[in-house]
Structures are given as structure tokens and as C-alpha cells.
Amino acid sequence: MKSDIIITTWNCSECAKLKSLINSDAIYDDEFIGKNGQYLTLINAFSNIGTRIILEKFDFPDNAVTPVLFTYDSSLFWEIEDIINYLKEQGFLNA
């Protein structure tokens, strides 16, 4: 199963903005898939230390901060506009 993975932090305003744009069906409906047949997975960390551990596990660079996106084809995005553009192309955002 291939999946795009969004990593957010509870106290991040950019993360809140991004989560508000995501089509809720993309998160809650197991049948909802993106244009390349991938699912969308959301990981939300509840501590800054937890966030750093998760980012290290996904090999994000030290300067990356949430929100971040790890795509099904192993691409890394940590600039908010790049994440939004990618998710929009995949059909994961509200119209």
C-alpha cells in the first residue's frame, strides 16, 4: 500500500492551516485515494521532542519543521506552499 504521509505538530499554526484545507474524506475514508493510487496518512505529534524524533526517522534535514510531507515515492516537502500544491494536484484538498 502506498501512502503520502503528512507530519504535523499540535502547536503549529501552519499545521492547523494545512489540516483545515485537507478534504476530511482523504483522512477518514479508507476508499479515498490520490491521483497516483496512494492514500493520505496524517501523523500528529503532541510534543516538540516527538516531532523531532519523527522527522529524524523519515530522514528530514535538521532545518525542516512541521508541517512536512513524505510522499509515496520518497519525496520530501517542508515548505508549506510546496505541500499545498502537491496535495492539491493529488486531489487531497477541499476545492
N, C-alpha and C positions, 0 to 999 in steps of 0.2 A: 504494500500500500504506500503510495507516495503522498507526501503532505508538505504544505508550506507551514512553517512554524513562526508565529509572532510571539515575541517575548516582551512582556511589559512589567512595570513596577507599580505598586499600589499608589505611590505618592508622586507620580509623574504626570504633569499636565498634558504633555504631548501624547502620552499613552491614553489618557482619558479622551482626548480629541479623536485619536485613531479608533478607539473602541466604539465611540459614538457613530462613526462613519461605516463600520462594518455591518453588513447585512446579517441580522441575527440568525437567519436560516443557515448561513455559512458556518456558524458555530454550533447550533443546536440540532440541525437536521443532518443525520448521517448519510442521507442520499444526495446532499448538495455538494457538487464538485466544480472545480475551476475549469478553465478552458483547456488545460492540458491533462485533465483527468485526475487532478490532485485534490486532496481535502485541505481544509484550513484548521490548524490547531492553534489554540491560544494558551500560552503559559504565563501566568501572572505571579510574580514574586512578591512576597509580603515583607521583605527586608532588603536593604541595600546590599548586605553581605550575600544574601541568597541570590540576588540579581547578578552580582559579580561572579559567583560560582557557576551559575547557569551560562553566562556569557563565555567564561573560560572553557566550559565543556563543549560549546559549539564553535570554539576557536575564533571568536570575535577578537579584534585587536583591543589593546588596553584602552584606547581612546573612545571606543564605542560605548554609547549609553542608550538606554531604552527610550523609545521602542526600537526593536530590531526585528529583522526578518531573515530567517534561514529558509531558502526555497527548496523544493523537492529535488532540484538539480544542483544543490550545494552552493548556490549564490548567497552572498551576504549583503544585506542592506541595513544601514543605520542612520541614513538621512531621511527625515520624515517625508519629504516630498517624493523621494525615490520609492519609499514604501507605499505611499498612497497611489502613485502612478502604477506601480506593479499590481497592487490589489485591484485597482480599477480595471486594468487590462484583463485580469483574470475573472472579473465578474463578482468579486467578493464584497464590493462596497455598495451601499444604497445608491440608487440612481440620482 
